Amino acid sequence: MPNKRSLQILMELFNSKTVVDLPTIQNALNGASVVTAFRHLKQVPYRRSYNHNCRYYTLHDPARYDRFGLWSWKGIHFSVDGSLKNTVRRLVEEAVVGAFHWEIQERLRIRAHNTLLDLYRKAEIDREEMDGSYLYLHSDKGIGAVQLETRREVLEAQRFEEEEVTDSVVIHVLLTLIRHPGSRAGEVARRLKGHSPPITIRHVQVVFDRYSLDDVGEKGGPSRR
């Protein structure tokens, strides 16, 4: 049975070494078997790595994780969720615009396509085809629909910026600001009224957002409000 002595040994081990493997744990427990080592481990709040075949262990410290609930040490990755499956599902559920597999992969820094596919087949997440790829969504149809619509809006805005906010538009907006420092987006759009091709408030706002010009002081510098 697990006891206070084994708990003390494990806590001393985890506090002295950031990450350990199972043989190290067994050795610290006087050569305990795998089954016995896991029985003693139940006393300790730990996490297994979601890469390297879950080979490594670390003490679960909530302060370690980033805003995505992830933490890495020398190329060994851990999640607040413990398992890769639970981590992937949470990341999809929390994504305001859903997630493509490469976005999850980039976040986790390991391949995640098979895990996403397995979660989808078990109806633990949903997906919709978009631009030739699958966008993974929350299993709740209502939440997933909001994620999908939000993604479409973001993509539409990106396409607008790429296709319509040309270098010429940017130059005209910035020149207007140089001539009329302190102008806000609506004022710049009014001053450019009649330009051919038209430069709309939407064009101007994209330039303001791109160059962080939303808050412009009277002398053309950022507002200190």
C-alpha positions as CSV (number, residue, x, y, z in Angstrom):
1,M,0.0,0.0,0.0
2,P,1.2,3.6,-0.7
3,N,2.6,5.2,2.5
4,K,4.0,8.5,3.8
5,R,7.5,7.4,3.2
6,S,6.9,6.7,-0.5
7,L,5.2,10.0,-0.9
8,Q,8.1,11.8,0.7
9,I,10.5,9.9,-1.6
10,L,8.5,10.9,-4.7
11,M,8.1,14.5,-3.7
12,E,11.9,14.8,-3.0
13,L,12.6,13.2,-6.4
14,F,10.2,15.6,-8.3
15,N,11.5,18.6,-6.4
16,S,15.1,17.8,-7.2
17,K,14.5,16.9,-10.9
18,T,12.2,18.8,-13.2
19,V,11.4,15.8,-15.4
20,V,12.0,12.1,-14.7
21,D,11.3,8.8,-16.4
22,L,9.7,5.7,-15.0
23,P,13.0,3.8,-14.4
24,T,14.2,6.8,-12.3
25,I,11.0,6.6,-10.3
26,Q,11.3,2.9,-9.8
27,N,14.9,3.2,-8.7
28,A,14.0,5.9,-6.2
29,L,11.4,3.5,-4.8
30,N,14.1,0.8,-4.2
31,G,13.5,-1.0,-7.5
32,A,9.7,-1.1,-7.3
33,S,7.9,-2.9,-10.1
34,V,6.0,-0.8,-12.7
35,V,2.7,-1.7,-11.1
36,T,4.0,-0.7,-7.6
37,A,5.5,2.5,-8.9
38,F,2.2,3.6,-10.5
39,R,0.4,2.7,-7.2
40,H,2.7,5.0,-5.3
41,L,2.5,7.7,-8.0
42,K,-1.2,8.0,-7.3
43,Q,-0.2,10.0,-4.2
44,V,1.4,12.7,-6.2
45,P,-0.1,15.3,-8.5
46,Y,1.9,14.6,-11.7
47,R,1.6,14.9,-15.5
48,R,3.0,12.6,-18.2
49,S,4.4,14.1,-21.3
50,Y,2.2,14.1,-24.4
51,N,5.1,13.5,-26.6
52,H,8.0,11.0,-26.4
53,N,5.3,8.2,-26.0
54,C,4.3,9.6,-22.6
55,R,7.7,8.5,-21.3
56,Y,8.4,11.5,-19.0
57,Y,6.8,12.7,-15.7
58,T,6.8,16.0,-13.9
59,L,5.1,17.5,-10.9
60,H,1.9,19.2,-11.7
61,D,2.4,22.9,-11.0
62,P,-0.4,25.1,-12.4
63,A,1.9,28.1,-12.5
64,R,4.1,26.5,-15.1
65,Y,1.5,26.4,-17.9
66,D,1.0,29.1,-20.5
67,R,-2.3,30.6,-21.4
68,F,-3.0,27.5,-23.6
69,G,-2.4,25.2,-20.7
70,L,0.9,23.9,-22.1
71,W,4.5,23.7,-20.8
72,S,7.7,22.4,-22.2
73,W,11.1,21.5,-20.8
74,K,14.0,20.7,-23.2
75,G,11.7,19.5,-26.0
76,I,9.4,17.5,-23.6
77,H,5.9,18.7,-23.7
78,F,3.2,18.6,-21.0
79,S,-0.4,19.8,-20.7
80,V,-2.6,20.8,-17.9
81,D,-5.0,18.1,-19.2
82,G,-2.6,15.3,-18.9
83,S,-3.3,13.4,-22.1
84,L,-2.9,14.4,-25.7
85,K,-6.5,13.5,-26.5
86,N,-7.9,15.7,-23.7
87,T,-5.6,18.5,-24.7
88,V,-6.5,18.5,-28.4
89,R,-10.2,18.3,-27.5
90,R,-9.9,21.3,-25.2
91,L,-7.9,23.4,-27.6
92,V,-10.6,22.8,-30.3
93,E,-13.4,23.6,-27.9
94,E,-11.7,26.8,-26.7
95,A,-10.8,28.1,-30.2
96,V,-13.1,31.0,-31.0
97,V,-12.8,30.3,-34.7
98,G,-12.4,26.5,-34.5
99,A,-9.0,25.0,-35.5
100,F,-7.4,23.5,-38.6
101,H,-5.1,20.5,-37.9
102,W,-2.0,22.6,-38.7
103,E,-3.0,25.2,-36.1
104,I,-3.3,22.5,-33.4
105,Q,-0.1,21.0,-34.6
106,E,1.7,24.3,-34.4
107,R,0.4,24.9,-30.9
108,L,1.4,21.5,-29.6
109,R,4.6,21.2,-31.7
110,I,3.8,17.6,-32.6
111,R,1.6,15.9,-35.2
112,A,-2.0,15.9,-34.1
113,H,-4.0,14.8,-37.3
114,N,-4.6,11.2,-36.0
115,T,-5.8,12.4,-32.6
116,L,-8.2,14.9,-34.3
117,L,-9.5,12.2,-36.6
118,D,-10.0,9.8,-33.6
119,L,-11.9,12.5,-31.6
120,Y,-14.1,13.2,-34.6
121,R,-14.9,9.6,-35.2
122,K,-15.9,9.3,-31.6
123,A,-18.1,12.4,-31.9
124,E,-16.1,14.2,-29.2
125,I,-15.5,17.0,-31.7
126,D,-17.1,18.0,-35.0
127,R,-15.7,19.3,-38.3
128,E,-16.7,21.2,-41.4
129,E,-14.9,21.3,-44.7
130,M,-13.5,24.8,-45.6
131,D,-11.3,25.7,-48.5
132,G,-10.3,22.1,-49.0
133,S,-9.4,21.4,-45.4
134,Y,-11.3,20.4,-42.3
135,L,-12.1,23.0,-39.6
136,Y,-12.5,21.2,-36.3
137,L,-15.2,22.4,-34.1
138,H,-16.9,22.0,-30.7
139,S,-19.1,18.9,-30.5
140,D,-22.0,21.1,-29.4
141,K,-23.7,22.0,-32.7
142,G,-24.7,25.5,-31.5
143,I,-21.2,26.4,-30.3
144,G,-19.6,24.8,-33.4
145,A,-21.9,26.9,-35.6
146,V,-20.7,30.1,-33.9
147,Q,-17.1,29.0,-34.3
148,L,-17.6,28.3,-38.0
149,E,-19.3,31.6,-38.7
150,T,-16.6,33.5,-36.8
151,R,-13.9,31.8,-38.9
152,R,-15.7,32.7,-42.1
153,E,-15.9,36.4,-41.0
154,V,-12.2,36.4,-40.2
155,L,-11.3,34.8,-43.6
156,E,-13.4,37.3,-45.4
157,A,-11.7,40.2,-43.6
158,Q,-8.3,38.7,-44.5
159,R,-9.2,38.3,-48.1
160,F,-10.4,41.9,-48.2
161,E,-7.2,43.1,-46.8
162,E,-5.1,41.1,-49.2
163,E,-7.1,41.9,-52.3
164,E,-8.2,45.5,-51.8
165,V,-5.9,47.2,-49.4
166,T,-3.1,47.7,-51.8
167,D,0.2,49.6,-51.3
168,S,-1.4,52.6,-53.0
169,V,-4.3,52.6,-50.5
170,V,-1.9,52.5,-47.6
171,I,0.2,55.4,-49.1
172,H,-2.9,57.6,-49.6
173,V,-4.1,57.0,-46.1
174,L,-0.7,57.7,-44.5
175,L,-0.2,60.8,-46.6
176,T,-3.6,62.1,-45.5
177,L,-2.6,61.5,-41.8
178,I,0.7,63.4,-42.5
179,R,-1.2,66.3,-44.0
180,H,-3.9,66.2,-41.3
181,P,-2.4,64.8,-38.1
182,G,-4.9,63.7,-35.5
183,S,-7.5,62.6,-38.1
184,R,-9.5,59.5,-37.2
185,A,-10.5,56.8,-39.6
186,G,-13.8,58.4,-40.5
187,E,-12.2,61.7,-41.1
188,V,-9.5,60.2,-43.3
189,A,-12.2,58.4,-45.4
190,R,-14.1,61.6,-45.9
191,R,-10.9,63.4,-47.0
192,L,-10.3,60.6,-49.6
193,K,-13.9,60.7,-50.9
194,G,-13.9,60.8,-54.7
195,H,-10.6,58.9,-55.0
196,S,-10.5,56.5,-57.9
197,P,-10.7,53.6,-57.2
198,P,-12.7,54.4,-54.1
199,I,-11.1,54.2,-50.7
200,T,-13.7,53.4,-48.2
201,I,-13.9,53.6,-44.4
202,R,-13.2,49.8,-44.4
203,H,-10.0,50.3,-46.3
204,V,-8.9,53.1,-43.9
205,Q,-9.7,51.0,-40.8
206,V,-7.6,48.1,-42.1
207,V,-4.6,50.5,-42.5
208,F,-5.3,52.0,-39.0
209,D,-5.4,48.5,-37.5
210,R,-2.3,47.3,-39.4
211,Y,-0.2,50.2,-38.1
212,S,-1.9,50.6,-34.7
213,L,-3.3,54.1,-35.7
214,D,-6.7,53.7,-34.0
215,D,-5.8,56.2,-31.2
216,V,-4.1,59.2,-32.7
217,G,-3.3,62.3,-30.6
218,E,-3.6,65.9,-31.8
219,K,0.0,65.9,-32.9
220,G,-0.2,62.6,-34.7
221,G,1.3,60.5,-32.0
222,P,-0.5,57.7,-30.1
223,S,-3.0,58.9,-27.6
224,R,-2.0,58.5,-23.9
225,R,-5.5,58.0,-22.6
